[in-house]
Amino acid sequence: MTAAVPTLPPAREIPSSFVGSVKSWWAAGEKDSAASEERLLRKLPFFQSDSWQRTDPSQPIIATSSRVTLSPKRHINTLSILPVSPRATSTSKPSPAVLLHGYGAGLGFFFRNFPTLGSWVAKSGSALYALDWLGMGRSSRPPFTITARRTDTEARVHQAESFFVDSLEEWRAAMGLERMTLIGHSLGAYFSVVYALRYPQHVDRLILLSPAGVPRGESASSPAQELTDDQRDMSSSNGSKNGNGVVKTPSRQEVKALEEETKKKKREQTRTQKLFTYLWEEGFSPFQVVRTLSVFGPLLVGKYSSRRFSSLTEEETRDMNDYILNITLAKGSGEYCISHILAPFAQARLPLVDRISAFKGPVTFVYGDHDWMDPVGGLESVEKLREAGNNQAQFYIIKNAGHHVYLDNAKAVNDLLYKELR
């Protein structure tokens, strides 16, 4: 289990002015990182650790945190949500679901999705696992190196992808899982597809939340929006077609309208945002900025947290800020993959739209109606899957949501996940 945290210190406030030493705001290492993650997980009535008992012992499920060892110096941080009383093996029981975060994030980002996913575990008798990718979150941070020549695109992409998907395969084997449903967000969705193409015998279905790297050609996407989007700008959407914020199988015209909104935002980028986008896509990690800004690093993270996750309560925002700060300050590793997978201007070097039709199982694409990911690539992927004989491909738009669709409109996404996980 995660190292015990007998008494969790309160999350640090986002200061309006900076007084005192740098150390009072700087992360102290694994202990602070573990505490910031557990603070989010303790919001779940079925979470339990060495120092924290479930607040609702009547729950038929239990969530625990652990490190799954891949090798002596490599491990995957894992949250497991399991039935308290496992059912007898049944052929009708769905495969375990594995939740995979996006670029530079961590499993704690899904704290508002775990209650519904826990209900699915209780009903199905299956299991839910949320992971931190190797080199991100609270998993180990080995050096990220690419030996392929810069001009050898296929080799560069393959090596960058292998860092993640091979470690996921090691984790699966260590956990003794035969088949899985992969639920990935953004870059985590990209790697979920790559894993499914390499190891199709271990994947039942894919649920892709605002997937990265899908369309070919120059994308309307702008990575700078990952840090500059304001959730308050997403409140202008009108209602929903199904009454729960979900629009199933929108028309191509509706998808094109979303793409035009994304293009407009890209055109309106400031010079600073354009420079940031260029540096990011050329291999400069945005997290280096926080690590090198001394006392201003926490202030930058705090500004991002309060703007981007404005739908959270004050306490949730404070806890998310502390969590993001801690995982951001950890040693740089997997984050350096981005320039090998995406060319300048967010163009995928090996677009998923040209590869995904080889997968034969169910695939669900989910985008926010204010998403900076280009939804046209997802729609074209669904069409290619169906042309290849796979009629189990679906496409959804979530109202009042941006790139962090699972958190921007958690209820709509939770309802959709519960329905799709069958």
Secondary structure, DSSP 8 states (H G I E B T S, - for coil): -----SS--------SS--S-GGGTS--SHHHHHHHHHHHHTTSTTB-BTTB--S-TT-SEEEEEEEEEEETTEEEEEEEEEESS-----TTS---EEEE--TT--GGGGTTTHHHHHHHHHHHS--EEEE--TTSTTS--------S-TT-HHHHHHHHHHHHHHHHHHHHHHHT-S-EEEEEETHHHHHHHHHHHH-GGGEEEEEEES-SS-S-SS-S--TTHHHH--GGGGTT----SSSSSEEES--HHHHHHHHHHHHHHHHT--HHHHHHHHHHHTT--HHHHHHHSGGGHHHHHHHHHHHHTTTS-HHHHHHHHHHHHHHHHS---GGGGHHHHEEGGGEESS-GGGTGGG--S-EEEEEETT-SS-HHHHHHHHHHHHHTT---EEEEEETT--SSHHHHTHHHHHHHHHHH--
